[in-house]
Amino acid sequence: MVKDTMQTLTQQPFEDYRASLLTRVKRLVVKVGSGVLTGPQGLNLSVINDLSTCIFEIKQKGIQVILVSSGAIASGLKKLRFTCKPKTVSEKQALAAVGQASLIMAYERAFGRFGQKVAQVLLTRDDLTNRRRYLNARNTLITLLSLDIVPIINENDTVVVDEIKFGDNDNLSALVTNMMDADLLVNLTDIDGLFDKDPRTNPDAELVGVVGKVDQRIRNFASVIPGFLGTGGMSSKIKAAQKLSLAGIPTIIANGLRKGILKEIFDGKEVGTLFLPRANGLCKRKHWIAFTKSPKGEIIVDQGAERAIVSNGKSLLPSGIIEVRGKFGVGDSVVITSEYGKNIAIGLVNYQASDIQRIKGMRTNQIKATLGFKYHDEVIHRDNLVLTSEAEEGIEECHFSN
């Protein structure tokens, strides 16, 4: 059976709504996980061949396609005959280096059957956190698409460390989808979509066909469906879908082991789980502030500043600041927290942590006398601030590093 959690967001029958949504897709991101791409003998070449065939056919409809592909570490693991996932960073990096070569070669051969060129793009979170590098990455991908090349993106696991990790390729695919103004993310995994319980151990599990909003019940469904070779499991796919919903972009989670799954999706068949977009999504810059920039610190504010920010749409001034935590510089992202410990917003600061520490609680006309200079009246301007209520639970998951 199939569950439907869609709220009444449209007067159309759902079948018509899904079909009209797909007809509007001009740029598509496809993410495929390690559990789909790897088998007992290493890379699952039949899946890669099927995936490349479907993507080529979709491109013939005038749709640009970006592929976010996991599988480097899992491929290296099989290639070097490791019996279990390594635990040390250096071993994982070595496996990624070995496996990435096999992965991109397999894609080149598969797409080469149609004369389709591909390009390898390896990213770290730093590439998207820094605004200039973010725009450079976007421009490179736009150029590749204009040259009729399929970009194949993976996290650069050979050099990545915890501080610059995306966390998993589900998160990476969501950030890329938003960065590239794509119209849809198709996230291919090793089961048919989101179920109300793990279908591998529960025969009575029901597929959730459509999700209107990611709430606690949906998150509970996801938490019981783990991953094996990949790092994310279903929970990370739900978080990625939620981030895109907040940007006004739909997501479909479907079974990448099912032959021709992309063709079925674009033929309008009701396969997988569709996550509906929010009607009034965050603008691209605010989405970048909320989800791409890693918070470097925390600013605790009093009740007056909290009211001004949350209820009146005001900027954060030094007078409302009680405490500063963490080490951060101008332009870094910080979490704004109430004096009772509730995350209320995230934003980009106009002053470094040590300077904010000196001017906290002061009026704006005291800034220059205290610091010897004055950049702005605001510690965080409203244009560079995103409320937790705007990004729902997304900001609640933010953490900062000392």
Steps between C-alpha positions, in 0.01 A plus 500: 500500500601863452452772758429857394594779743436786257302788635252671268753714312337488158154460353638263234485123536842388624578310179446817296703706749795262478484494121486882476792524744713275280415691183648813658839339564771659285796424725525178703737377770525123544672368811594131517625332816768243578241231575376530141836527325693220669445126511692196629764534227542877518326750274159389371560565131149399397357777722750752363411402141127529571547834675702642211241376247213666687691826551588513129134446409389773742752737343342439160190670642697819546562449873843576644624235744754518782601173665611487865659161546619323812693178473869595509577361847270199451662430163847526649398274784401225255796564271753463785302210650435659836246297696361795695493879484824653630488718809801729452481815287815414305367155405170651382688760296717230342195291410330807351805570284504144368124474461440841338718404203293185438175689552560775246645251249183290526285808434717606205457158339126487571423848363753453219267244340285798395785740425409688819788679675524517878708711739623417850440771763628442855385741770549565870271707721759779490431534127138590571546681832725764349274724291760561227581129465128421512443728200806356323366147546159610371654668195708191420194275517295740287777501239517119496123482448517756219761276331255206521719320756360304796677613820561212742546642850637329809639621829879520485552223754874479428566829682186560704508526880214544747516880488434513124278193453149535362410207726373286215413528132130543582584837651740576214230422243254736673754783505590442134132489399436836664826654374423401142133613498399144416130416486514154657727267699462126443675316783561136407546253783470124550132491605182627334473822703399603850310231693325523835740229624801312363362291206802267513388364836127586502285344222207724598696823448312760293658734247436870558408622152505875559611725786351847533722605791784334689379480859599287798294203378687497167834530679401206720428290189845585363689429821419127487643450148881499518758488222784247462775605259396864501525744789156649493216251512144621452524775763757696300284469187203645690712790626618569145141492372392737777774750414389500138134528591590817692661629179184422301648195325343148499686174564424142400662212689487179296663160450812528287528121475174493305584492130381805309396684818580845360298424187205389716519823699501718187226290344288620791472169685432526873824345622703599803416770753437856382580784741302808406661844489397776738294765325709794623856372508806676639689710249828350380723723714306432821500127425879522458532679836274250677635174363828537311704721732625308807439702819825600670356636821200604704357831622261502797249786502258644755121492474480845344736408218317172453167684457656750261646224282216248508189718518609828342745388230783713639877463479714392796659797679775477764267629775304174503799265523565321830777255412726393212624144452751358254769655282381655176587778258315758295259332259487172690174330584379490862195366680290751694364351822255634757607533863294185565706293256265495200651544151306785341704584188823469307687783331821651365687729740646844422758477779737231628430322828754693709358836385140394570615392845621857563189680370228263630231687691606837359311755292600537135644849562755343738648255247764730349618632834542147631658331197668796332299429183146428395397276210124502554239575766376143469689196627282297259289680240147371439586427136767255619283329759266199477249422773460149631129538424590574136717191469290293741703222667802542271674755720427294810756251369778762476811459711807719516864404540742674736 
